[in-house]
Amino acid sequence: MNENLIKEYKSKKIGNALDILKKVLQEKNIRGAANFHLRNKSSNNFQNYYSIILKNKEYYFSKNDFFSEFKSKYSLQGIDNNCLQSFENSKSEIIKLIEKGDLVNLYFSHFADREIKSKKKKVRKDLDSFYTKFVHTFLPEHYPPLDNPIKNMLGFKKESFIFSFFCIAELYSSFARDNTKIINLIKDIFKNSETQNFSDMKLIDLVLWKEADKLKKKNK
């Protein structure tokens, strides 16, 4: 296949998602999201945890159950203890791949096609959501903590999770670069002791998470 066609397709998907993103990131929605995240106890507790682990290699290596706690705090499903322990055993290799920016190798070496015990049988799963949230933890300025509701809302419902992840990272980055007025508005509205250290990617995600949640409840 012609590589230019792949680039054209990717560019079209990002362009369509940009139109959606601009419609969502309106002041009313930003204030509504901030009101929720800054006042909701569960969200506050999670953001406190998030602030602790953010780019914190000392915490990462000091915790014997880092990945188990990470799974619990993010409410990630379908991951057994053997898989979590294998992550613990591979901590050094995993963080080295993050630091090198070798994210494709990181994905296929540790998060893709994992054997997971499900009830009485074993299944093979791609731990896509776990991967994106972990990558975001150590590269928050470059990659978002993507989940399915936001992926779907931005028009990537039929696309693979990992393709969508890299496209949406590019989308957020270009939006933040070209729309500093909106980004500054988000920062000003969300401003408190916790969120002042949040990246543009994270702040955009907080707004979109709330809007995607509203959409999900509306469609039930």
C-alpha positions as CSV (number, residue, x, y, z in Angstrom):
1,M,0.0,0.0,0.0
2,N,1.2,3.5,-0.8
3,E,2.5,5.1,2.4
4,N,1.0,8.5,1.3
5,L,-2.4,6.9,1.4
6,I,-1.9,5.9,5.0
7,K,-0.6,9.4,5.9
8,E,-3.6,10.9,4.1
9,Y,-6.0,8.6,6.0
10,K,-4.4,9.4,9.3
11,S,-4.5,13.2,8.5
12,K,-8.2,13.0,7.6
13,K,-9.0,11.2,10.9
14,I,-7.1,13.7,13.0
15,G,-8.7,16.6,11.0
16,N,-12.2,15.2,11.7
17,A,-11.4,14.8,15.4
18,L,-10.1,18.3,15.5
19,D,-13.5,19.6,14.5
20,I,-15.1,17.6,17.3
21,L,-12.5,18.7,19.8
22,K,-13.1,22.4,19.0
23,K,-16.9,22.0,19.6
24,V,-16.3,20.2,22.9
25,L,-13.7,22.6,24.4
26,Q,-16.2,25.5,24.9
27,E,-16.1,27.5,28.1
28,K,-19.4,26.1,29.4
29,N,-18.1,22.5,29.1
30,I,-14.7,23.4,30.6
31,R,-16.4,25.0,33.6
32,G,-18.7,22.1,34.0
33,A,-15.9,19.6,33.9
34,A,-13.8,21.7,36.4
35,N,-16.8,21.9,38.7
36,F,-17.1,18.2,38.7
37,H,-13.4,17.2,39.1
38,L,-12.6,19.8,41.7
39,R,-15.6,19.0,43.9
40,N,-16.2,15.2,43.4
41,K,-14.6,13.2,46.2
42,S,-13.8,10.2,44.0
43,S,-12.2,12.4,41.3
44,N,-10.3,14.4,43.9
45,N,-8.9,11.2,45.5
46,F,-7.8,9.9,42.1
47,Q,-6.2,13.2,41.2
48,N,-4.2,13.1,44.4
49,Y,-2.9,9.7,43.6
50,Y,-2.2,10.8,40.0
51,S,-0.1,13.7,41.3
52,I,1.9,11.4,43.5
53,I,2.8,8.9,40.7
54,L,3.3,11.5,37.9
55,K,6.8,11.1,36.5
56,N,7.8,9.7,39.9
57,K,10.4,7.0,39.2
58,E,11.4,6.9,42.9
59,Y,7.8,5.9,43.8
60,Y,7.6,3.5,40.9
61,F,10.7,1.6,42.0
62,S,10.0,1.8,45.7
63,K,6.5,0.2,45.5
64,N,6.4,-3.6,45.3
65,D,2.8,-3.4,44.2
66,F,3.0,-0.4,41.9
67,F,1.1,-2.0,39.1
68,S,-1.5,-3.6,41.3
69,E,-2.2,-0.2,42.9
70,F,-2.2,1.4,39.4
71,K,-4.8,-1.1,38.2
72,S,-7.0,-0.5,41.2
73,K,-6.8,3.3,41.1
74,Y,-7.6,3.4,37.4
75,S,-10.3,0.8,37.8
76,L,-8.7,-1.3,35.0
77,Q,-10.4,-4.7,34.5
78,G,-9.3,-8.1,33.2
79,I,-5.7,-8.2,34.4
80,D,-4.7,-11.1,36.7
81,N,-2.1,-11.1,39.4
82,N,0.4,-13.1,37.3
83,C,0.4,-10.4,34.7
84,L,0.8,-7.7,37.3
85,Q,3.7,-9.5,38.9
86,S,5.4,-9.8,35.5
87,F,5.2,-6.1,35.2
88,E,6.8,-5.7,38.6
89,N,9.6,-8.1,37.5
90,S,10.2,-6.1,34.3
91,K,10.2,-2.6,35.9
92,S,13.7,-1.6,34.8
93,E,13.2,-2.8,31.2
94,I,9.8,-1.0,31.0
95,I,11.1,2.3,32.2
96,K,14.1,2.1,30.0
97,L,11.9,1.7,26.9
98,I,9.8,4.7,28.1
99,E,12.9,6.9,28.5
100,K,14.2,5.8,25.0
101,G,10.8,6.7,23.5
102,D,10.6,3.1,22.2
103,L,6.9,3.0,22.7
104,V,6.0,0.5,19.9
105,N,8.5,-2.0,21.3
106,L,7.2,-1.3,24.8
107,Y,3.7,-2.1,23.6
108,F,4.5,-5.4,21.8
109,S,7.0,-6.6,24.4
110,H,4.8,-6.0,27.5
111,F,1.2,-5.0,26.8
112,A,0.1,-6.8,23.6
113,D,-1.2,-10.4,23.5
114,R,-0.9,-11.1,27.2
115,E,-2.1,-14.4,28.7
116,I,-4.7,-13.6,31.3
117,K,-6.6,-16.0,33.5
118,S,-10.3,-15.3,33.2
119,K,-12.4,-17.4,35.5
120,K,-11.5,-21.0,34.8
121,K,-9.8,-20.5,31.4
122,K,-6.9,-18.5,30.0
123,V,-7.3,-15.9,27.3
124,R,-5.0,-13.6,25.4
125,K,-5.6,-9.9,25.6
126,D,-4.1,-6.6,24.5
127,L,-3.8,-4.3,27.5
128,D,-4.4,-1.2,25.5
129,S,-6.0,1.1,28.1
130,F,-3.4,0.0,30.7
131,Y,-0.6,0.8,28.3
132,T,-1.9,4.3,27.4
133,K,-2.4,5.3,31.0
134,F,1.0,4.0,32.0
135,V,2.8,5.8,29.1
136,H,1.0,9.0,30.0
137,T,2.2,8.7,33.6
138,F,5.8,9.1,32.6
139,L,5.3,11.1,29.4
140,P,2.3,13.3,30.3
141,E,3.3,16.2,28.0
142,H,3.3,14.0,24.9
143,Y,0.6,11.3,25.4
144,P,-2.9,11.2,26.9
145,P,-4.4,8.6,29.3
146,L,-6.8,7.5,26.6
147,D,-9.9,5.4,27.3
148,N,-12.7,4.1,25.0
149,P,-15.4,6.8,25.7
150,I,-13.1,9.6,24.6
151,K,-11.7,7.5,21.7
152,N,-15.3,6.9,20.4
153,M,-16.4,10.5,20.9
154,L,-13.5,11.8,18.8
155,G,-14.5,9.5,15.9
156,F,-12.1,6.6,16.4
157,K,-14.7,4.0,17.4
158,K,-13.9,1.6,14.5
159,E,-10.1,2.2,14.7
160,S,-7.6,0.1,16.7
161,F,-6.9,1.5,20.2
162,I,-3.2,2.0,19.6
163,F,-3.6,3.7,16.3
164,S,-6.2,6.0,17.9
165,F,-3.9,6.6,20.8
166,F,-1.0,7.9,18.6
167,C,-3.5,10.0,16.5
168,I,-5.1,11.6,19.5
169,A,-1.8,12.4,21.0
170,E,-0.9,14.2,17.8
171,L,-4.3,15.9,17.8
172,Y,-4.0,17.2,21.4
173,S,-0.5,18.4,20.8
174,S,-1.3,20.4,17.7
175,F,-4.5,21.8,19.3
176,A,-2.6,22.9,22.4
177,R,0.1,24.5,20.2
178,D,-2.4,26.4,18.0
179,N,-5.0,27.3,20.6
180,T,-3.1,28.8,23.5
181,K,-6.1,31.0,24.4
182,I,-8.3,28.0,25.1
183,I,-5.5,26.1,26.9
184,N,-4.9,29.1,29.2
185,L,-8.6,29.3,29.9
186,I,-8.6,25.6,30.9
187,K,-5.6,26.2,33.1
188,D,-7.2,29.2,34.7
189,I,-10.6,27.5,35.3
190,F,-8.9,24.3,36.7
191,K,-6.3,26.2,38.8
192,N,-5.7,24.7,42.2
193,S,-2.8,23.1,44.1
194,E,-3.1,19.7,42.3
195,T,-3.9,20.7,38.7
196,Q,-1.2,23.4,38.4
197,N,1.3,20.7,37.5
198,F,-1.0,18.9,35.0
199,S,0.1,18.9,31.4
200,D,-2.1,20.2,28.6
201,M,-2.8,16.6,27.6
202,K,-4.2,15.9,31.0
203,L,-6.3,19.0,31.3
204,I,-7.8,18.3,27.8
205,D,-8.5,14.8,28.9
206,L,-10.3,15.9,32.1
207,V,-12.7,18.0,30.0
208,L,-13.3,15.3,27.4
209,W,-13.7,12.6,30.1
210,K,-16.7,14.5,31.6
211,E,-18.2,15.2,28.2
212,A,-17.8,11.6,27.1
213,D,-19.4,10.5,30.4
214,K,-22.4,12.7,29.8
215,L,-22.7,11.3,26.3
216,K,-22.5,7.7,27.5
217,K,-25.2,8.3,30.1
218,K,-27.4,10.1,27.5
219,N,-27.2,7.1,25.1
220,K,-28.1,4.5,27.7
